[in-house]
Amino acid sequence: MPDKIVRLEKFKRKAAMSPLGELALDMVEFMGRSGLTTTPRNPTDEMVAAGMAVSDGTETQVRAIFTAMIAAYDADEPGVAGVAG
């Protein structure tokens, strides 16, 4: 597992955390359980390299694919797309 992934089940909440902080952590934990994640709007160099390695695509192609995927998600209805509640 990459070092940059934060495993929330091991995160210890502080006793003095504000209600807003608690809500924010609850929301992030819900996202993880729902199969959602966050990603930057533009791929990092590491993301592009990983995409190139599995697709044999060029840097330009991988960046275009990533951009198209983000745009398709953003084109969905307002709110959290694809999450039934």
C-alpha positions as CSV (number, residue, x, y, z in Angstrom):
1,M,0.0,0.0,0.0
2,P,1.4,3.4,-0.9
3,D,2.8,5.5,2.0
4,K,0.5,8.5,1.2
5,I,-2.7,6.6,2.0
6,V,-4.1,7.5,5.4
7,R,-5.8,4.5,7.0
8,L,-8.7,6.1,8.9
9,E,-9.5,3.1,11.1
10,K,-6.2,3.7,12.8
11,F,-6.8,7.5,13.3
12,K,-7.3,8.4,16.9
13,R,-9.8,11.3,17.5
14,K,-8.8,13.8,20.1
15,A,-11.2,14.2,23.0
16,A,-11.2,18.0,22.6
17,M,-12.1,17.9,18.8
18,S,-14.8,20.4,17.8
19,P,-18.2,19.2,16.6
20,L,-17.3,20.5,13.1
21,G,-14.1,18.5,13.2
22,E,-16.0,15.4,14.2
23,L,-18.5,15.9,11.4
24,A,-15.7,16.3,8.9
25,L,-14.0,13.1,10.0
26,D,-17.4,11.3,9.9
27,M,-17.9,12.5,6.3
28,V,-14.4,11.3,5.2
29,E,-15.0,8.0,6.8
30,F,-18.4,7.6,5.1
31,M,-16.7,8.4,1.8
32,G,-14.2,5.6,2.3
33,R,-16.9,3.1,3.3
34,S,-18.9,4.1,0.2
35,G,-15.9,3.5,-2.1
36,L,-15.2,7.1,-2.7
37,T,-11.9,9.0,-2.5
38,T,-10.6,12.5,-3.2
39,T,-8.2,13.3,-6.0
40,P,-6.5,16.4,-7.2
41,R,-8.1,18.2,-10.3
42,N,-4.9,17.7,-12.2
43,P,-2.9,14.5,-12.0
44,T,0.5,14.5,-10.2
45,D,3.6,13.3,-12.1
46,E,3.4,10.1,-10.2
47,M,-0.2,9.5,-11.3
48,V,0.7,10.1,-14.9
49,A,3.7,7.8,-14.7
50,A,1.4,5.1,-13.2
51,G,-1.1,5.6,-15.9
52,M,1.6,5.4,-18.6
53,A,2.9,2.2,-17.1
54,V,-0.4,0.3,-17.2
55,S,-1.7,1.7,-20.5
56,D,1.3,2.2,-22.8
57,G,-0.1,5.7,-23.4
58,T,1.9,8.8,-23.7
59,E,2.0,11.5,-21.0
60,T,-0.3,13.7,-23.1
61,Q,-2.8,10.8,-23.6
62,V,-2.8,9.9,-19.9
63,R,-3.3,13.5,-18.8
64,A,-6.2,13.9,-21.4
65,I,-7.9,10.7,-20.0
66,F,-7.6,11.9,-16.4
67,T,-9.0,15.4,-17.4
68,A,-11.9,13.8,-19.3
69,M,-12.7,11.6,-16.3
70,I,-12.8,14.5,-13.9
71,A,-14.9,16.5,-16.4
72,A,-17.4,13.7,-16.7
73,Y,-17.7,13.5,-13.0
74,D,-18.2,17.3,-12.7
75,A,-20.9,17.2,-15.4
76,D,-23.1,15.1,-13.1
77,E,-25.8,16.6,-10.9
78,P,-24.7,19.0,-8.2
79,G,-23.7,17.4,-4.9
80,V,-21.8,14.1,-4.6
81,A,-22.3,12.4,-7.9
82,G,-23.1,8.7,-7.9
83,V,-23.9,8.4,-4.1
84,A,-27.3,7.3,-3.2
85,G,-28.5,8.5,0.2
